[in-house]
C-alpha cells in the first residue's frame, strides 16, 4: 500500500464496477477490501491517497445503492461517516495537496470542500435519491449527522452549495412518477428532510439566516401546496419550530419575510372552491383553480363518468388538505405569538374563573405570566398583518358554515364522508387567536401610540362576532362559541371604566338580545357581572 500512488484511482474504479454486481461473492470481497482501505490504510497513508478520495466515496455510494444486499448498503453508509472523520482531521492535506490539474483555479481554503466535504455529502444525497426507503432514510440521517457535527467549519458559500443538494430532495422533476411512490416519498423522505433542515438552520442560524432563509421559506411554502396532508402539516409545524427557536435573533426585515411567508401559505391554501363547487361544473372550476386558465385544457369536460368520480375524489382530497393547513396555520400563529399551550391554559383559567364567579364574588384580575412567545418581538405592523389574515380565515369559515345549501351539496357528493361538512374549528379558533392578539396589544403600554387603531379594530371585530352569534340557528353551534364569548366578556370586565364604557356603548343592544338565549351557566354569570357594572359606569346606579 505504501508504494501505490496514482494507482488508488484505478483500484476504486474496479471496486466501483464490482459494487453494482449481482454476484454475492464478488460484491462481498470488493466491499471487504474497500472497508479495509478506509478503516486501516486511511489512518496511515491518507496524504498519499488523497487524490482518490472522491473515487472512494463514489465507490461506497455504489455499494449502498446495490438493492440486492441491504445489510451491505447500511455498512457502506457507515463507512461514509468514517470518511468524514478523515476529512475533518486533515483539512490541511487537501489545502496543500494540489495534485489535480483543475485545483489551480480553486483557492487553498476551498479545496477541502471541493475535494472532501462536497463529494462526500453529494454521494449520500445520491443514495437518498436512488434507494429504497430504509436505505435512503439511513443515508439521510447520516448526511444530516455529518452536517450538524462538522458544519461549524463550513464557509458561507459552501452552505449555499450544500443547500442546493438538500433542496433537490424536494424537486418535483426528480420525484417518482407513480402516485403511491410519490406519496410515500413525500410522507417519509421529504418530511424527514424538512425537519432535519430546520434543525440545521437553528444550529447555524447566525450564518444561514441571512444567507438562505428566503429559500427555506419558499421550500416550506412548496410543502404546504403539495397534495399530501402529512407534508403540508409538517410545513407549518417546521415554520413554527424555526420561528420559535430563532425569533429572538430576527430583525425587522426577517420578520417582514416571516409574516409574508405566513400570508403566502394562508392565501395559497384557502379552499375557496368549497363555496362555489357544483356537481356538474366542478371540472371546469377545478382546472381554473389549479392552472388559472381553462383554455389550455378544452378536453376536460368530455371525460367519462369514472374520470369524473376520480376527479371529484382528487379535488375533494385537495380541499380537505387545504382546510387542514388553514387550521394548522391558525395554531401556528397562536403558538408563535403566545407560545404553544399558553392559549389553552388561558381558556381553562377563564372558564374556571367564570365557574368560580357563580359561587361567589371573584375579583377579575389580569393573570400575570411569563412572556415566552414572540409577541414582544413583533412590531404592531406585523401583528396587524397576522390579525388581518386571521380575520379573513374567520370570515371564510363563517361564509361556508352559514351556506347550508352548499354544505348539503358537498355532503351528498361524498365530501368528508358521512358527516355534513363544516369549518367550525376554523371559525372559532381563528377568531379566538385574533381577539387574543388585539386584547394583548390593547393592554400593552409599549404600544400606546397605536391604541386608537387597535380599539377601533377590536370594537369592530367584537361587534361582528356578537351579531353573528345572534344569527346562529343551532344550539350546538352556539355552544361552540361559549369560550369565545367568555373571552370577550371577561376581557371587557378587566378594562378600566373609560374603555369599558367605549366597548359597552357599541355592544349594549346585542348583549340584551343574548340574554334571551339558553346560555351555559358560566356565561350567564359573567354576563350578569357585565350588566351589574354598567350601572355605576354609566351612572345609572350609585354603586
Secondary structure by P-SEA (a helix, b strand, c coil): ccccccaaaaaaaaaaaaaacccaaaaaaaaaaaaaaaaccccccccccccaaaaaaaaaaaaaaccccaaaaaaaaaaaaaaaaaaaacaaaaaaccccccccccccccccccccaaaaaaaaaaaaacccaaaaaaaaaaaaaaaaaccccccaaaaaaaaaaaacccccccccccaaaaaaaaacaaaaaaaaaaaaaaacccccccccaaaaaaaaaaaaacccaaaaaaaaaaaaaaaaaccccccaaaaaaaaaaaaaaaaacccccccccccccaaaaaaaaaccccccccccccccaaaaaaaaaaaaaaaaaaaaaaaaaaaaaaaaacccaaaaaaaaaaaaaaaaaaaccccccccccccccccccccaaaaaaaaaaaaaaaaaaaaaaaaaaaaaaaaaacccccccccccccccaaaaaaaaaaaaaaaccccccaaaaaaaaaaaaaaaaaaaaaacccaaaaaaaaaaaaaaaaaaaaccaaaaaaaaaacaaaaaaaaaccccaaaaaaaaaaaaaaaaaaccccc
